[in-house]
Protein backbone atom coordinates (compact mmCIF):
# COMPACT_ATOMS: atom_id res chain seq x y z
CA UNK A 1 0.00 0.00 0.00
CA UNK A 2 2.88 2.34 0.82
CA UNK A 3 4.39 1.87 -2.63
CA UNK A 4 1.04 2.32 -4.32
CA UNK A 5 0.62 5.65 -2.53
CA UNK A 6 4.15 6.66 -3.50
CA UNK A 7 3.71 5.84 -7.19
CA UNK A 8 0.36 7.60 -7.41
CA UNK A 9 1.72 10.76 -5.78
CA UNK A 10 4.94 10.55 -7.80
CA UNK A 11 3.01 10.21 -11.08
CA UNK A 12 0.92 13.26 -10.20
CA UNK A 13 4.15 15.10 -9.38
CA UNK A 14 5.65 14.10 -12.75
CA UNK A 15 2.52 15.27 -14.58
CA UNK A 16 2.60 18.68 -12.90
CA UNK A 17 6.37 18.89 -13.28
CA UNK A 18 5.97 18.99 -17.06
CA UNK A 19 4.20 22.34 -16.80
CA UNK A 20 6.13 23.77 -13.87
CA UNK A 21 9.44 23.15 -15.63
CA UNK A 22 8.30 25.43 -18.42
CA UNK A 23 7.09 28.17 -16.09
CA UNK A 24 9.40 28.34 -13.09
CA UNK A 25 12.58 26.47 -13.97
CA UNK A 26 14.40 29.81 -13.81
CA UNK A 27 13.71 29.98 -10.07
CA UNK A 28 16.93 29.66 -7.98
CA UNK A 29 17.43 26.18 -6.52
CA UNK A 30 14.42 24.86 -8.43
CA UNK A 31 16.05 21.55 -9.29
CA UNK A 32 17.44 21.12 -5.80
CA UNK A 33 13.97 21.71 -4.35
CA UNK A 34 12.53 19.10 -6.73
CA UNK A 35 15.15 16.56 -5.65
CA UNK A 36 14.49 17.28 -1.97
CA UNK A 37 10.75 16.87 -2.58
CA UNK A 38 11.21 13.46 -4.23
CA UNK A 39 13.47 12.34 -1.37
CA UNK A 40 10.83 13.58 1.10
CA UNK A 41 8.18 11.57 -0.78
CA UNK A 42 10.32 8.44 -0.78
CA UNK A 43 11.74 8.56 2.72
CA UNK A 44 10.32 5.97 5.15
CA UNK A 45 10.94 8.41 8.02
CA UNK A 46 8.91 11.31 6.65
CA UNK A 47 6.32 9.22 4.74
CA UNK A 48 5.65 12.20 2.51
CA UNK A 49 3.86 10.24 -0.19
CA UNK A 50 1.55 8.63 2.37
CA UNK A 51 0.81 12.00 3.92
CA UNK A 52 0.02 13.68 0.59
CA UNK A 53 -2.04 10.71 -0.58
CA UNK A 54 -4.19 10.66 2.56
CA UNK A 55 -4.61 14.45 2.77
CA UNK A 56 -5.09 15.33 -0.91
CA UNK A 57 -5.42 12.44 -3.34
CA UNK A 58 -7.72 10.04 -1.50
CA UNK A 59 -10.34 12.67 -0.53
CA UNK A 60 -10.39 13.95 -4.12
CA UNK A 61 -10.77 10.45 -5.53
CA UNK A 62 -13.52 9.67 -3.02
CA UNK A 63 -15.50 12.79 -3.98
CA UNK A 64 -15.15 12.08 -7.70
CA UNK A 65 -15.65 8.29 -7.54
CA UNK A 66 -19.01 8.23 -9.34
CA UNK A 67 -17.76 10.51 -12.10
CA UNK A 68 -14.64 8.37 -12.55
CA UNK A 69 -16.72 5.19 -12.73
CA UNK A 70 -19.04 6.77 -15.31
CA UNK A 71 -16.06 7.87 -17.38
CA UNK A 72 -14.53 4.38 -17.24
CA UNK A 73 -17.80 2.80 -18.41
CA UNK A 74 -18.08 5.31 -21.27
CA UNK A 75 -14.45 4.71 -22.24
CA UNK A 76 -15.02 0.94 -22.25
CA UNK A 77 -18.09 1.31 -24.49
CA UNK A 78 -16.32 3.71 -26.82
CA UNK A 79 -13.27 1.47 -27.04
CA UNK A 80 -15.47 -1.49 -28.00
CA UNK A 81 -17.24 0.56 -30.65
CA UNK A 82 -13.92 1.89 -31.93
CA UNK A 83 -12.41 -1.60 -32.17
CA UNK A 84 -15.47 -2.86 -34.05
CA UNK A 85 -15.31 0.12 -36.44
CA UNK A 86 -11.57 -0.32 -37.07
CA UNK A 87 -12.03 -4.07 -37.43
CA UNK A 88 -14.70 -3.57 -40.09
CA UNK A 89 -12.54 -0.99 -41.85
CA UNK A 90 -9.55 -3.36 -41.77
CA UNK A 91 -11.58 -6.26 -43.15
CA UNK A 92 -12.96 -4.03 -45.91
CA UNK A 93 -9.44 -2.92 -46.82
CA UNK A 94 -8.21 -6.53 -46.86
CA UNK A 95 -11.15 -7.63 -49.01
CA UNK A 96 -10.58 -4.75 -51.42
CA UNK A 97 -6.89 -5.57 -51.67
CA UNK A 98 -7.68 -9.24 -52.29
CA UNK A 99 -10.19 -8.38 -55.02
CA UNK A 100 -7.75 -5.96 -56.67
CA UNK A 101 -4.94 -8.51 -56.54
CA UNK A 102 -7.22 -11.17 -58.01
CA UNK A 103 -8.37 -8.81 -60.77
CA UNK A 104 -4.80 -7.85 -61.66
CA UNK A 105 -3.52 -11.39 -61.67
CA UNK A 106 -6.56 -12.85 -63.42
CA UNK A 107 -5.21 -11.90 -66.83
CA UNK A 108 -1.82 -13.47 -66.12
CA UNK A 109 -3.44 -16.56 -64.65
CA UNK A 110 -5.78 -16.96 -67.62
CA UNK A 111 -2.84 -16.59 -70.02
CA UNK A 112 -0.90 -19.29 -68.22
CA UNK A 113 -3.89 -21.59 -68.14
CA UNK A 114 -4.40 -21.07 -71.88
CA UNK A 115 -0.78 -21.82 -72.62
CA UNK A 116 -0.87 -24.96 -70.53
CA UNK A 117 -4.05 -26.14 -72.20
CA UNK A 118 -2.68 -25.42 -75.69
CA UNK A 119 0.51 -27.33 -74.89
CA UNK A 120 -1.51 -30.21 -73.60
CA UNK A 121 -3.58 -30.25 -76.81
CA UNK A 122 -0.47 -30.10 -79.01
CA UNK A 123 1.19 -32.93 -77.16
CA UNK A 124 -1.64 -35.30 -78.04
CA UNK A 125 -0.69 -37.17 -81.19
CA UNK A 126 -3.04 -36.83 -84.12
CA UNK A 127 -4.98 -39.96 -84.68
Residue pairs with C-beta under 8 A, 6 or more apart in sequence:
2 47
2 49
2 50
5 49
5 50
5 53
5 54
5 57
6 41
6 42
6 49
6 50
8 49
8 53
8 57
9 41
9 48
9 49
9 52
9 53
9 57
10 38
10 41
10 49
12 57
13 37
13 38
13 41
17 34
24 30
25 31
37 48
40 46
40 48
41 48
41 49
41 52
42 48
42 49
61 68
